[in-house]
Amino acid sequence: MGGGSPGRGSTDRRWGAYASAIARWENLTRPAPAPTDAAGRLRADFVEWMQGLAPGWVTATPGLGRPAQLTALGNGVVPQQAARAVQLLAPPFPRCPRCTAP
């Protein structure tokens, strides 16, 4: 079920133009789950993987069905994006006027 790395024929066809991006993300995280189910619908665990969340972070929530999982994932914040936003938008802490630099 994993996407594998570019250069493996079926993988390149499966992911198309996104094969190299999928392979890079797999190297940083874990193998990609299948993107769709047997009915051709988007799988919530694939979205969870794309966002860099731990397996089951949303999809293992008891009583939360596929539509609710996708809603939660769609309304969520990608952790890496949030961290970068905080870096860019948070004002620097002012230096303490009584503190001296070593």
SEFIZA-3560 file (N, C-alpha, C; in Angstrom, 3 decimals):
REM SEFIZA-3560
<numar><xx>0.802</xx><yy>-1.190</yy><zz>0.000</zz><atom>N</atom></numar>
<numar><xx>0.000</xx><yy>0.000</yy><zz>0.000</zz><atom>CA</atom></numar>
<numar><xx>0.845</xx><yy>1.254</yy><zz>0.000</zz><atom>C</atom></numar>
<numar><xx>2.102</xx><yy>1.172</yy><zz>0.340</zz><atom>N</atom></numar>
<numar><xx>2.939</xx><yy>2.363</yy><zz>0.380</zz><atom>CA</atom></numar>
<numar><xx>3.215</xx><yy>2.887</yy><zz>-1.005</zz><atom>C</atom></numar>
<numar><xx>3.543</xx><yy>4.196</yy><zz>-1.054</zz><atom>N</atom></numar>
<numar><xx>3.795</xx><yy>4.839</yy><zz>-2.330</zz><atom>CA</atom></numar>
<numar><xx>5.141</xx><yy>4.470</yy><zz>-2.910</zz><atom>C</atom></numar>
<numar><xx>6.091</xx><yy>4.139</yy><zz>-2.049</zz><atom>N</atom></numar>
<numar><xx>7.411</xx><yy>3.763</yy><zz>-2.536</zz><atom>CA</atom></numar>
<numar><xx>8.194</xx><yy>4.963</yy><zz>-3.009</zz><atom>C</atom></numar>
<numar><xx>9.242</xx><yy>4.690</yy><zz>-3.764</zz><atom>N</atom></numar>
<numar><xx>10.089</xx><yy>5.779</yy><zz>-4.230</zz><atom>CA</atom></numar>
<numar><xx>9.948</xx><yy>5.928</yy><zz>-5.732</zz><atom>C</atom></numar>
<numar><xx>10.306</xx><yy>7.129</yy><zz>-6.243</zz><atom>N</atom></numar>
<numar><xx>10.221</xx><yy>7.321</yy><zz>-7.676</zz><atom>CA</atom></numar>
<numar><xx>11.105</xx><yy>6.318</yy><zz>-8.404</zz><atom>C</atom></numar>
<numar><xx>10.723</xx><yy>5.983</yy><zz>-9.603</zz><atom>N</atom></numar>
<numar><xx>11.517</xx><yy>5.049</yy><zz>-10.378</zz><atom>CA</atom></numar>
<numar><xx>10.933</xx><yy>3.653</yy><zz>-10.369</zz><atom>C</atom></numar>
<numar><xx>9.958</xx><yy>3.404</yy><zz>-9.525</zz><atom>N</atom></numar>
<numar><xx>9.290</xx><yy>2.106</yy><zz>-9.497</zz><atom>CA</atom></numar>
<numar><xx>8.003</xx><yy>2.284</yy><zz>-10.288</zz><atom>C</atom></numar>
<numar><xx>7.985</xx><yy>1.777</yy><zz>-11.518</zz><atom>N</atom></numar>
<numar><xx>6.928</xx><yy>1.988</yy><zz>-12.479</zz><atom>CA</atom></numar>
<numar><xx>5.529</xx><yy>2.157</yy><zz>-11.945</zz><atom>C</atom></numar>
<numar><xx>5.019</xx><yy>1.176</yy><zz>-11.182</zz><atom>N</atom></numar>
<numar><xx>3.640</xx><yy>1.269</yy><zz>-10.724</zz><atom>CA</atom></numar>
<numar><xx>3.463</xx><yy>2.428</yy><zz>-9.750</zz><atom>C</atom></numar>
<numar><xx>4.483</xx><yy>2.735</yy><zz>-8.977</zz><atom>N</atom></numar>
<numar><xx>4.394</xx><yy>3.850</yy><zz>-8.044</zz><atom>CA</atom></numar>
<numar><xx>4.273</xx><yy>5.161</yy><zz>-8.799</zz><atom>C</atom></numar>
<numar><xx>5.089</xx><yy>5.341</yy><zz>-9.829</zz><atom>N</atom></numar>
<numar><xx>5.024</xx><yy>6.579</yy><zz>-10.597</zz><atom>CA</atom></numar>
<numar><xx>3.655</xx><yy>6.755</yy><zz>-11.239</zz><atom>C</atom></numar>
<numar><xx>3.079</xx><yy>5.668</yy><zz>-11.749</zz><atom>N</atom></numar>
<numar><xx>1.750</xx><yy>5.761</yy><zz>-12.351</zz><atom>CA</atom></numar>
<numar><xx>0.694</xx><yy>6.041</yy><zz>-11.287</zz><atom>C</atom></numar>
<numar><xx>0.862</xx><yy>5.452</yy><zz>-10.131</zz><atom>N</atom></numar>
<numar><xx>-0.119</xx><yy>5.625</yy><zz>-9.059</zz><atom>CA</atom></numar>
<numar><xx>-0.176</xx><yy>7.070</yy><zz>-8.588</zz><atom>C</atom></numar>
<numar><xx>0.970</xx><yy>7.678</yy><zz>-8.379</zz><atom>N</atom></numar>
<numar><xx>1.024</xx><yy>9.029</yy><zz>-7.830</zz><atom>CA</atom></numar>
<numar><xx>1.210</xx><yy>10.095</yy><zz>-8.899</zz><atom>C</atom></numar>
<numar><xx>1.546</xx><yy>9.700</yy><zz>-10.122</zz><atom>N</atom></numar>
<numar><xx>1.698</xx><yy>10.662</yy><zz>-11.214</zz><atom>CA</atom></numar>
<numar><xx>2.742</xx><yy>11.718</yy><zz>-10.908</zz><atom>C</atom></numar>
<numar><xx>2.376</xx><yy>12.964</yy><zz>-11.143</zz><atom>N</atom></numar>
<numar><xx>3.296</xx><yy>14.083</yy><zz>-10.954</zz><atom>CA</atom></numar>
<numar><xx>3.708</xx><yy>14.260</yy><zz>-9.495</zz><atom>C</atom></numar>
<numar><xx>2.997</xx><yy>13.628</yy><zz>-8.576</zz><atom>N</atom></numar>
<numar><xx>3.279</xx><yy>13.793</yy><zz>-7.151</zz><atom>CA</atom></numar>
<numar><xx>4.183</xx><yy>12.706</yy><zz>-6.586</zz><atom>C</atom></numar>
<numar><xx>4.663</xx><yy>11.796</yy><zz>-7.416</zz><atom>N</atom></numar>
<numar><xx>5.443</xx><yy>10.653</yy><zz>-6.950</zz><atom>CA</atom></numar>
<numar><xx>6.666</xx><yy>11.074</yy><zz>-6.138</zz><atom>C</atom></numar>
<numar><xx>7.405</xx><yy>12.066</yy><zz>-6.590</zz><atom>N</atom></numar>
<numar><xx>8.610</xx><yy>12.455</yy><zz>-5.849</zz><atom>CA</atom></numar>
<numar><xx>8.247</xx><yy>13.104</yy><zz>-4.518</zz><atom>C</atom></numar>
<numar><xx>7.181</xx><yy>13.883</yy><zz>-4.474</zz><atom>N</atom></numar>
<numar><xx>6.754</xx><yy>14.499</yy><zz>-3.215</zz><atom>CA</atom></numar>
<numar><xx>6.271</xx><yy>13.433</yy><zz>-2.234</zz><atom>C</atom></numar>
<numar><xx>5.520</xx><yy>12.463</yy><zz>-2.735</zz><atom>N</atom></numar>
<numar><xx>5.044</xx><yy>11.376</yy><zz>-1.880</zz><atom>CA</atom></numar>
<numar><xx>6.236</xx><yy>10.610</yy><zz>-1.309</zz><atom>C</atom></numar>
<numar><xx>7.206</xx><yy>10.300</yy><zz>-2.155</zz><atom>N</atom></numar>
<numar><xx>8.388</xx><yy>9.555</yy><zz>-1.706</zz><atom>CA</atom></numar>
<numar><xx>9.164</xx><yy>10.339</yy><zz>-0.649</zz><atom>C</atom></numar>
<numar><xx>9.319</xx><yy>11.646</yy><zz>-0.836</zz><atom>N</atom></numar>
<numar><xx>10.024</xx><yy>12.466</yy><zz>0.167</zz><atom>CA</atom></numar>
<numar><xx>9.288</xx><yy>12.436</yy><zz>1.502</zz><atom>C</atom></numar>
<numar><xx>7.964</xx><yy>12.589</yy><zz>1.461</zz><atom>N</atom></numar>
<numar><xx>7.187</xx><yy>12.602</yy><zz>2.700</zz><atom>CA</atom></numar>
<numar><xx>7.208</xx><yy>11.230</yy><zz>3.366</zz><atom>C</atom></numar>
<numar><xx>7.186</xx><yy>10.161</yy><zz>2.567</zz><atom>N</atom></numar>
<numar><xx>7.308</xx><yy>8.809</yy><zz>3.128</zz><atom>CA</atom></numar>
<numar><xx>8.649</xx><yy>8.644</yy><zz>3.843</zz><atom>C</atom></numar>
<numar><xx>9.709</xx><yy>9.197</yy><zz>3.278</zz><atom>N</atom></numar>
<numar><xx>11.026</xx><yy>9.097</yy><zz>3.911</zz><atom>CA</atom></numar>
<numar><xx>11.059</xx><yy>9.824</yy><zz>5.250</zz><atom>C</atom></numar>
<numar><xx>10.283</xx><yy>10.880</yy><zz>5.372</zz><atom>N</atom></numar>
<numar><xx>10.249</xx><yy>11.645</yy><zz>6.615</zz><atom>CA</atom></numar>
<numar><xx>9.244</xx><yy>11.102</yy><zz>7.621</zz><atom>C</atom></numar>
<numar><xx>8.232</xx><yy>10.394</yy><zz>7.129</zz><atom>N</atom></numar>
<numar><xx>7.166</xx><yy>9.945</yy><zz>8.024</zz><atom>CA</atom></numar>
<numar><xx>7.064</xx><yy>8.424</yy><zz>8.024</zz><atom>C</atom></numar>
<numar><xx>6.184</xx><yy>7.893</yy><zz>7.215</zz><atom>N</atom></numar>
<numar><xx>5.928</xx><yy>6.450</yy><zz>7.119</zz><atom>CA</atom></numar>
<numar><xx>5.333</xx><yy>6.194</yy><zz>5.749</zz><atom>C</atom></numar>
<numar><xx>5.196</xx><yy>4.952</yy><zz>5.328</zz><atom>N</atom></numar>
<numar><xx>4.603</xx><yy>4.684</yy><zz>4.017</zz><atom>CA</atom></numar>
<numar><xx>3.205</xx><yy>5.284</yy><zz>3.891</zz><atom>C</atom></numar>
<numar><xx>2.925</xx><yy>5.796</yy><zz>2.720</zz><atom>N</atom></numar>
<numar><xx>1.622</xx><yy>6.419</yy><zz>2.466</zz><atom>CA</atom></numar>
<numar><xx>0.529</xx><yy>5.363</yy><zz>2.413</zz><atom>C</atom></numar>
<numar><xx>-0.576</xx><yy>5.622</yy><zz>3.113</zz><atom>N</atom></numar>
<numar><xx>-1.719</xx><yy>4.725</yy><zz>2.952</zz><atom>CA</atom></numar>
<numar><xx>-2.338</xx><yy>4.953</yy><zz>1.570</zz><atom>C</atom></numar>
<numar><xx>-3.167</xx><yy>4.051</yy><zz>1.141</zz><atom>N</atom></numar>
<numar><xx>-3.876</xx><yy>4.246</yy><zz>-0.122</zz><atom>CA</atom></numar>
<numar><xx>-4.704</xx><yy>5.519</yy><zz>-0.018</zz><atom>C</atom></numar>
<numar><xx>-4.734</xx><yy>6.333</yy><zz>-1.057</zz><atom>N</atom></numar>
<numar><xx>-5.452</xx><yy>7.606</yy><zz>-0.975</zz><atom>CA</atom></numar>
<numar><xx>-6.970</xx><yy>7.464</yy><zz>-1.023</zz><atom>C</atom></numar>
<numar><xx>-7.466</xx><yy>6.407</yy><zz>-1.641</zz><atom>N</atom></numar>
<numar><xx>-8.913</xx><yy>6.236</yy><zz>-1.771</zz><atom>CA</atom></numar>
<numar><xx>-9.323</xx><yy>4.829</yy><zz>-1.347</zz><atom>C</atom></numar>
<numar><xx>-10.602</xx><yy>4.693</yy><zz>-1.019</zz><atom>N</atom></numar>
<numar><xx>-11.131</xx><yy>3.378</yy><zz>-0.651</zz><atom>CA</atom></numar>
<numar><xx>-11.648</xx><yy>2.667</yy><zz>-1.904</zz><atom>C</atom></numar>
<numar><xx>-12.243</xx><yy>1.513</yy><zz>-1.725</zz><atom>N</atom></numar>
<numar><xx>-12.724</xx><yy>0.710</yy><zz>-2.850</zz><atom>CA</atom></numar>
<numar><xx>-13.786</xx><yy>1.441</yy><zz>-3.677</zz><atom>C</atom></numar>
<numar><xx>-14.490</xx><yy>2.388</yy><zz>-3.052</zz><atom>N</atom></numar>
<numar><xx>-15.529</xx><yy>3.151</yy><zz>-3.757</zz><atom>CA</atom></numar>
<numar><xx>-14.968</xx><yy>4.410</yy><zz>-4.413</zz><atom>C</atom></numar>
<numar><xx>-13.644</xx><yy>4.625</yy><zz>-4.290</zz><atom>N</atom></numar>
<numar><xx>-13.013</xx><yy>5.798</yy><zz>-4.898</zz><atom>CA</atom></numar>
<numar><xx>-13.102</xx><yy>7.052</yy><zz>-4.048</zz><atom>C</atom></numar>
<numar><xx>-13.496</xx><yy>6.893</yy><zz>-2.784</zz><atom>N</atom></numar>
<numar><xx>-13.611</xx><yy>8.047</yy><zz>-1.886</zz><atom>CA</atom></numar>
<numar><xx>-12.294</xx><yy>8.288</yy><zz>-1.148</zz><atom>C</atom></numar>
<numar><xx>-12.022</xx><yy>9.545</yy><zz>-0.852</zz><atom>N</atom></numar>
<numar><xx>-10.827</xx><yy>9.915</yy><zz>-0.109</zz><atom>CA</atom></numar>
<numar><xx>-10.827</xx><yy>9.231</yy><zz>1.253</zz><atom>C</atom></numar>
<numar><xx>-9.677</xx><yy>8.653</yy><zz>1.608</zz><atom>N</atom></numar>
<numar><xx>-9.534</xx><yy>7.984</yy><zz>2.907</zz><atom>CA</atom></numar>
<numar><xx>-8.999</xx><yy>8.970</yy><zz>3.938</zz><atom>C</atom></numar>
<numar><xx>-9.608</xx><yy>8.954</yy><zz>5.114</zz><atom>N</atom></numar>
<numar><xx>-9.199</xx><yy>9.857</yy><zz>6.183</zz><atom>CA</atom></numar>
<numar><xx>-7.777</xx><yy>9.569</yy><zz>6.654</zz><atom>C</atom></numar>
<numar><xx>-7.361</xx><yy>8.308</yy><zz>6.657</zz><atom>N</atom></numar>
<numar><xx>-5.993</xx><yy>8.012</yy><zz>7.117</zz><atom>CA</atom></numar>
<numar><xx>-4.948</xx><yy>8.553</yy><zz>6.142</zz><atom>C</atom></numar>
<numar><xx>-5.310</xx><yy>8.704</yy><zz>4.870</zz><atom>N</atom></numar>
<numar><xx>-4.388</xx><yy>9.320</yy><zz>3.917</zz><atom>CA</atom></numar>
<numar><xx>-4.236</xx><yy>10.812</yy><zz>4.217</zz><atom>C</atom></numar>
<numar><xx>-5.335</xx><yy>11.478</yy><zz>4.508</zz><atom>N</atom></numar>
<numar><xx>-5.284</xx><yy>12.896</yy><zz>4.869</zz><atom>CA</atom></numar>
<numar><xx>-4.480</xx><yy>13.077</yy><zz>6.149</zz><atom>C</atom></numar>
<numar><xx>-4.711</xx><yy>12.206</yy><zz>7.110</zz><atom>N</atom></numar>
<numar><xx>-3.963</xx><yy>12.229</yy><zz>8.370</zz><atom>CA</atom></numar>
<numar><xx>-2.463</xx><yy>12.109</yy><zz>8.094</zz><atom>C</atom></numar>
<numar><xx>-2.095</xx><yy>11.198</yy><zz>7.200</zz><atom>N</atom></numar>
<numar><xx>-0.686</xx><yy>11.008</yy><zz>6.826</zz><atom>CA</atom></numar>
<numar><xx>-0.139</xx><yy>12.256</yy><zz>6.133</zz><atom>C</atom></numar>
<numar><xx>-0.902</xx><yy>12.814</yy><zz>5.190</zz><atom>N</atom></numar>
<numar><xx>-0.436</xx><yy>14.002</yy><zz>4.467</zz><atom>CA</atom></numar>
<numar><xx>-0.157</xx><yy>15.162</yy><zz>5.420</zz><atom>C</atom></numar>
<numar><xx>-0.945</xx><yy>15.262</yy><zz>6.477</zz><atom>N</atom></numar>
<numar><xx>-0.774</xx><yy>16.356</yy><zz>7.420</zz><atom>CA</atom></numar>
<numar><xx>0.352</xx><yy>16.099</yy><zz>8.422</zz><atom>C</atom></numar>
<numar><xx>0.950</xx><yy>14.924</yy><zz>8.374</zz><atom>N</atom></numar>
<numar><xx>2.057</xx><yy>14.620</yy><zz>9.266</zz><atom>CA</atom></numar>
<numar><xx>1.613</xx><yy>14.259</yy><zz>10.673</zz><atom>C</atom></numar>
<numar><xx>0.357</xx><yy>13.872</yy><zz>10.815</zz><atom>N</atom></numar>
<numar><xx>-0.149</xx><yy>13.491</yy><zz>12.129</zz><atom>CA</atom></numar>
<numar><xx>0.186</xx><yy>12.032</yy><zz>12.419</zz><atom>C</atom></numar>
<numar><xx>0.259</xx><yy>11.696</yy><zz>13.682</zz><atom>N</atom></numar>
<numar><xx>0.520</xx><yy>10.311</yy><zz>14.086</zz><atom>CA</atom></numar>
<numar><xx>-0.625</xx><yy>9.420</yy><zz>13.611</zz><atom>C</atom></numar>
<numar><xx>-0.324</xx><yy>8.173</yy><zz>13.261</zz><atom>N</atom></numar>
<numar><xx>-1.401</xx><yy>7.263</yy><zz>12.844</zz><atom>CA</atom></numar>
<numar><xx>-2.477</xx><yy>7.167</yy><zz>13.926</zz><atom>C</atom></numar>
<numar><xx>-3.730</xx><yy>7.359</yy><zz>13.531</zz><atom>N</atom></numar>
<numar><xx>-4.829</xx><yy>7.266</yy><zz>14.473</zz><atom>CA</atom></numar>
<numar><xx>-5.121</xx><yy>8.543</yy><zz>15.246</zz><atom>C</atom></numar>
<numar><xx>-4.358</xx><yy>9.597</yy><zz>15.017</zz><atom>N</atom></numar>
<numar><xx>-4.562</xx><yy>10.857</yy><zz>15.748</zz><atom>CA</atom></numar>
<numar><xx>-6.033</xx><yy>11.290</yy><zz>15.653</zz><atom>C</atom></numar>
<numar><xx>-6.601</xx><yy>11.160</yy><zz>14.471</zz><atom>N</atom></numar>
<numar><xx>-8.017</xx><yy>11.460</yy><zz>14.253</zz><atom>CA</atom></numar>
<numar><xx>-8.789</xx><yy>10.187</yy><zz>13.951</zz><atom>C</atom></numar>
<numar><xx>-8.203</xx><yy>9.324</yy><zz>13.140</zz><atom>N</atom></numar>
<numar><xx>-8.941</xx><yy>8.164</yy><zz>12.639</zz><atom>CA</atom></numar>
<numar><xx>-9.211</xx><yy>7.100</yy><zz>13.689</zz><atom>C</atom></numar>
<numar><xx>-8.523</xx><yy>7.116</yy><zz>14.802</zz><atom>N</atom></numar>
<numar><xx>-8.771</xx><yy>6.126</yy><zz>15.852</zz><atom>CA</atom></numar>
<numar><xx>-9.672</xx><yy>6.670</yy><zz>16.961</zz><atom>C</atom></numar>
<numar><xx>-10.271</xx><yy>7.834</yy><zz>16.729</zz><atom>N</atom></numar>
<numar><xx>-11.167</xx><yy>8.417</yy><zz>17.722</zz><atom>CA</atom></numar>
<numar><xx>-12.458</xx><yy>7.610</yy><zz>17.766</zz><atom>C</atom></numar>
<numar><xx>-12.805</xx><yy>7.037</yy><zz>18.915</zz><atom>N</atom></numar>
<numar><xx>-14.017</xx><yy>6.220</yy><zz>19.001</zz><atom>CA</atom></numar>
<numar><xx>-15.267</xx><yy>7.024</yy><zz>18.637</zz><atom>C</atom></numar>
<numar><xx>-16.121</xx><yy>6.404</yy><zz>17.839</zz><atom>N</atom></numar>
<numar><xx>-17.391</xx><yy>7.010</yy><zz>17.471</zz><atom>CA</atom></numar>
<numar><xx>-17.323</xx><yy>8.061</yy><zz>16.382</zz><atom>C</atom></numar>
<numar><xx>-16.146</xx><yy>8.306</yy><zz>15.853</zz><atom>N</atom></numar>
<numar><xx>-15.986</xx><yy>9.327</yy><zz>14.808</zz><atom>CA</atom></numar>
<numar><xx>-15.926</xx><yy>8.627</yy><zz>13.461</zz><atom>C</atom></numar>
<numar><xx>-16.973</xx><yy>8.752</yy><zz>12.673</zz><atom>N</atom></numar>
<numar><xx>-17.036</xx><yy>8.114</yy><zz>11.364</zz><atom>CA</atom></numar>
<numar><xx>-16.228</xx><yy>8.858</yy><zz>10.319</zz><atom>C</atom></numar>
<numar><xx>-16.142</xx><yy>8.295</yy><zz>9.125</zz><atom>N</atom></numar>
<numar><xx>-15.343</xx><yy>8.871</yy><zz>8.048</zz><atom>CA</atom></numar>
<numar><xx>-15.693</xx><yy>10.333</yy><zz>7.753</zz><atom>C</atom></numar>
<numar><xx>-16.972</xx><yy>10.690</yy><zz>7.588</zz><atom>N</atom></numar>
<numar><xx>-17.282</xx><yy>12.099</yy><zz>7.305</zz><atom>CA</atom></numar>
<numar><xx>-16.806</xx><yy>13.045</yy><zz>8.409</zz><atom>C</atom></numar>
<numar><xx>-17.003</xx><yy>12.659</yy><zz>9.651</zz><atom>N</atom></numar>
<numar><xx>-16.561</xx><yy>13.496</yy><zz>10.768</zz><atom>CA</atom></numar>
<numar><xx>-15.036</xx><yy>13.560</yy><zz>10.847</zz><atom>C</atom></numar>
<numar><xx>-14.375</xx><yy>12.444</yy><zz>10.528</zz><atom>N</atom></numar>
<numar><xx>-12.908</xx><yy>12.443</yy><zz>10.514</zz><atom>CA</atom></numar>
<numar><xx>-12.394</xx><yy>13.421</yy><zz>9.468</zz><atom>C</atom></numar>
<numar><xx>-12.975</xx><yy>13.373</yy><zz>8.264</zz><atom>N</atom></numar>
<numar><xx>-12.541</xx><yy>14.279</yy><zz>7.196</zz><atom>CA</atom></numar>
<numar><xx>-12.843</xx><yy>15.734</yy><zz>7.548</zz><atom>C</atom></numar>
<numar><xx>-13.964</xx><yy>15.971</yy><zz>8.220</zz><atom>N</atom></numar>
<numar><xx>-14.282</xx><yy>17.330</yy><zz>8.657</zz><atom>CA</atom></numar>
<numar><xx>-13.247</xx><yy>17.812</yy><zz>9.666</zz><atom>C</atom></numar>
<numar><xx>-12.933</xx><yy>16.973</yy><zz>10.637</zz><atom>N</atom></numar>
<numar><xx>-11.947</xx><yy>17.340</yy><zz>11.648</zz><atom>CA</atom></numar>
<numar><xx>-10.585</xx><yy>17.610</yy><zz>11.008</zz><atom>C</atom></numar>
<numar><xx>-10.188</xx><yy>16.752</yy><zz>10.082</zz><atom>N</atom></numar>
<numar><xx>-8.899</xx><yy>16.936</yy><zz>9.409</zz><atom>CA</atom></numar>
<numar><xx>-8.913</xx><yy>18.183</yy><zz>8.538</zz><atom>C</atom></numar>
<numar><xx>-10.023</xx><yy>18.428</yy><zz>7.881</zz><atom>N</atom></numar>
<numar><xx>-10.125</xx><yy>19.616</yy><zz>7.031</zz><atom>CA</atom></numar>
<numar><xx>-10.134</xx><yy>20.908</yy><zz>7.815</zz><atom>C</atom></numar>
<numar><xx>-10.646</xx><yy>20.855</yy><zz>9.028</zz><atom>N</atom></numar>
<numar><xx>-10.688</xx><yy>22.052</yy><zz>9.873</zz><atom>CA</atom></numar>
<numar><xx>-9.459</xx><yy>22.175</yy><zz>10.758</zz><atom>C</atom></numar>
<numar><xx>-8.597</xx><yy>21.177</yy><zz>10.707</zz><atom>N</atom></numar>
<numar><xx>-7.415</xx><yy>21.174</yy><zz>11.556</zz><atom>CA</atom></numar>
<numar><xx>-6.294</xx><yy>22.029</yy><zz>11.001</zz><atom>C</atom></numar>
<numar><xx>-5.254</xx><yy>22.117</yy><zz>11.778</zz><atom>N</atom></numar>
<numar><xx>-4.065</xx><yy>22.864</yy><zz>11.395</zz><atom>CA</atom></numar>
<numar><xx>-2.917</xx><yy>21.875</yy><zz>11.254</zz><atom>C</atom></numar>
<numar><xx>-2.193</xx><yy>21.966</yy><zz>10.153</zz><atom>N</atom></numar>
<numar><xx>-1.024</xx><yy>21.118</yy><zz>9.945</zz><atom>CA</atom></numar>
<numar><xx>0.066</xx><yy>21.592</yy><zz>10.918</zz><atom>C</atom></numar>
<numar><xx>0.563</xx><yy>20.703</yy><zz>11.779</zz><atom>N</atom></numar>
<numar><xx>1.515</xx><yy>21.126</yy><zz>12.809</zz><atom>CA</atom></numar>
<numar><xx>2.735</xx><yy>21.886</yy><zz>12.272</zz><atom>C</atom></numar>
<numar><xx>3.299</xx><yy>21.427</yy><zz>11.160</zz><atom>N</atom></numar>
<numar><xx>4.482</xx><yy>22.096</yy><zz>10.614</zz><atom>CA</atom></numar>
<numar><xx>4.139</xx><yy>23.521</yy><zz>10.156</zz><atom>C</atom></numar>
<numar><xx>2.965</xx><yy>23.684</yy><zz>9.587</zz><atom>N</atom></numar>
<numar><xx>2.547</xx><yy>25.007</yy><zz>9.128</zz><atom>CA</atom></numar>
<numar><xx>2.302</xx><yy>25.932</yy><zz>10.325</zz><atom>C</atom></numar>
<numar><xx>1.700</xx><yy>25.410</yy><zz>11.364</zz><atom>N</atom></numar>
<numar><xx>1.451</xx><yy>26.210</yy><zz>12.557</zz><atom>CA</atom></numar>
<numar><xx>2.758</xx><yy>26.654</yy><zz>13.201</zz><atom>C</atom></numar>
<numar><xx>3.726</xx><yy>25.744</yy><zz>13.279</zz><atom>N</atom></numar>
<numar><xx>5.013</xx><yy>26.094</yy><zz>13.873</zz><atom>CA</atom></numar>
<numar><xx>5.704</xx><yy>27.207</yy><zz>13.084</zz><atom>C</atom></numar>
<numar><xx>5.640</xx><yy>27.125</yy><zz>11.771</zz><atom>N</atom></numar>
<numar><xx>6.259</xx><yy>28.162</yy><zz>10.941</zz><atom>CA</atom></numar>
<numar><xx>5.529</xx><yy>29.489</yy><zz>11.084</zz><atom>C</atom></numar>
<numar><xx>4.204</xx><yy>29.452</yy><zz>11.170</zz><atom>N</atom></numar>
<numar><xx>3.432</xx><yy>30.681</yy><zz>11.348</zz><atom>CA</atom></numar>
<numar><xx>3.800</xx><yy>31.370</yy><zz>12.661</zz><atom>C</atom></numar>
<numar><xx>3.959</xx><yy>30.584</yy><zz>13.719</zz><atom>N</atom></numar>
<numar><xx>4.343</xx><yy>31.162</yy><zz>15.003</zz><atom>CA</atom></numar>
<numar><xx>5.720</xx><yy>31.799</yy><zz>14.894</zz><atom>C</atom></numar>
<numar><xx>6.647</xx><yy>31.126</yy><zz>14.209</zz><atom>N</atom></numar>
<numar><xx>7.993</xx><yy>31.685</yy><zz>14.025</zz><atom>CA</atom></numar>
<numar><xx>7.932</xx><yy>33.030</yy><zz>13.305</zz><atom>C</atom></numar>
<numar><xx>7.096</xx><yy>33.104</yy><zz>12.277</zz><atom>N</atom></numar>
<numar><xx>7.039</xx><yy>34.319</yy><zz>11.460</zz><atom>CA</atom></numar>
<numar><xx>6.226</xx><yy>35.440</yy><zz>12.092</zz><atom>C</atom></numar>
<numar><xx>5.180</xx><yy>35.095</yy><zz>12.816</zz><atom>N</atom></numar>
<numar><xx>4.239</xx><yy>36.106</yy><zz>13.283</zz><atom>CA</atom></numar>
<numar><xx>4.401</xx><yy>36.524</yy><zz>14.734</zz><atom>C</atom></numar>
<numar><xx>5.024</xx><yy>35.692</yy><zz>15.551</zz><atom>N</atom></numar>
<numar><xx>5.175</xx><yy>36.033</yy><zz>16.969</zz><atom>CA</atom></numar>
<numar><xx>6.200</xx><yy>37.151</yy><zz>17.120</zz><atom>C</atom></numar>
<numar><xx>5.845</xx><yy>38.177</yy><zz>17.865</zz><atom>N</atom></numar>
<numar><xx>6.831</xx><yy>39.245</yy><zz>18.069</zz><atom>CA</atom></numar>
<numar><xx>7.980</xx><yy>38.725</yy><zz>18.935</zz><atom>C</atom></numar>
<numar><xx>9.161</xx><yy>39.230</yy><zz>18.706</zz><atom>N</atom></numar>
<numar><xx>10.278</xx><yy>38.783</yy><zz>19.542</zz><atom>CA</atom></numar>
<numar><xx>10.062</xx><yy>39.275</yy><zz>20.976</zz><atom>C</atom></numar>
<numar><xx>10.516</xx><yy>38.479</yy><zz>21.929</zz><atom>N</atom></numar>
<numar><xx>10.416</xx><yy>38.892</yy><zz>23.323</zz><atom>CA</atom></numar>
<numar><xx>11.393</xx><yy>40.034</yy><zz>23.562</zz><atom>C</atom></numar>
<numar><xx>10.943</xx><yy>41.077</yy><zz>24.231</zz><atom>N</atom></numar>
<numar><xx>11.885</xx><yy>42.185</yy><zz>24.508</zz><atom>CA</atom></numar>
<numar><xx>12.942</xx><yy>41.721</yy><zz>25.504</zz><atom>C</atom></numar>
<numar><xx>14.101</xx><yy>42.277</yy><zz>25.372</zz><atom>N</atom></numar>
<numar><xx>15.177</xx><yy>41.961</yy><zz>26.313</zz><atom>CA</atom></numar>
<numar><xx>14.885</xx><yy>42.604</yy><zz>27.643</zz><atom>C</atom></numar>
<numar><xx>15.259</xx><yy>41.923</yy><zz>28.666</zz><atom>N</atom></numar>
<numar><xx>15.099</xx><yy>42.441</yy><zz>30.020</zz><atom>CA</atom></numar>
<numar><xx>16.156</xx><yy>43.546</yy><zz>30.237</zz><atom>C</atom></numar>
<numar><xx>15.718</xx><yy>44.765</yy><zz>30.564</zz><atom>N</atom></numar>
<numar><xx>16.703</xx><yy>45.844</yy><zz>30.724</zz><atom>CA</atom></numar>
<numar><xx>17.654</xx><yy>45.632</yy><zz>31.902</zz><atom>C</atom></numar>
<numar><xx>17.250</xx><yy>44.788</yy><zz>32.862</zz><atom>N</atom></numar>
<numar><xx>18.120</xx><yy>44.546</yy><zz>34.023</zz><atom>CA</atom></numar>
<numar><xx>19.083</xx><yy>43.390</yy><zz>33.788</zz><atom>C</atom></numar>
<numar><xx>18.821</xx><yy>42.620</yy><zz>32.703</zz><atom>N</atom></numar>
<numar><xx>19.683</xx><yy>41.470</yy><zz>32.423</zz><atom>CA</atom></numar>
<numar><xx>20.931</xx><yy>41.911</yy><zz>31.679</zz><atom>C</atom></numar>
<numar><xx>22.022</xx><yy>41.302</yy><zz>32.001</zz><atom>N</atom></numar>
<numar><xx>23.252</xx><yy>41.619</yy><zz>31.294</zz><atom>CA</atom></numar>
<numar><xx>23.684</xx><yy>40.419</yy><zz>30.478</zz><atom>C</atom></numar>
<numar><xx>24.195</xx><yy>40.689</yy><zz>29.332</zz><atom>N</atom></numar>
<numar><xx>24.673</xx><yy>39.601</yy><zz>28.466</zz><atom>CA</atom></numar>
<numar><xx>26.016</xx><yy>39.127</yy><zz>28.999</zz><atom>C</atom></numar>
<numar><xx>26.247</xx><yy>37.824</yy><zz>29.011</zz><atom>N</atom></numar>
<numar><xx>27.544</xx><yy>37.294</yy><zz>29.504</zz><atom>CA</atom></numar>
<numar><xx>28.683</xx><yy>37.647</yy><zz>28.579</zz><atom>C</atom></numar>
//
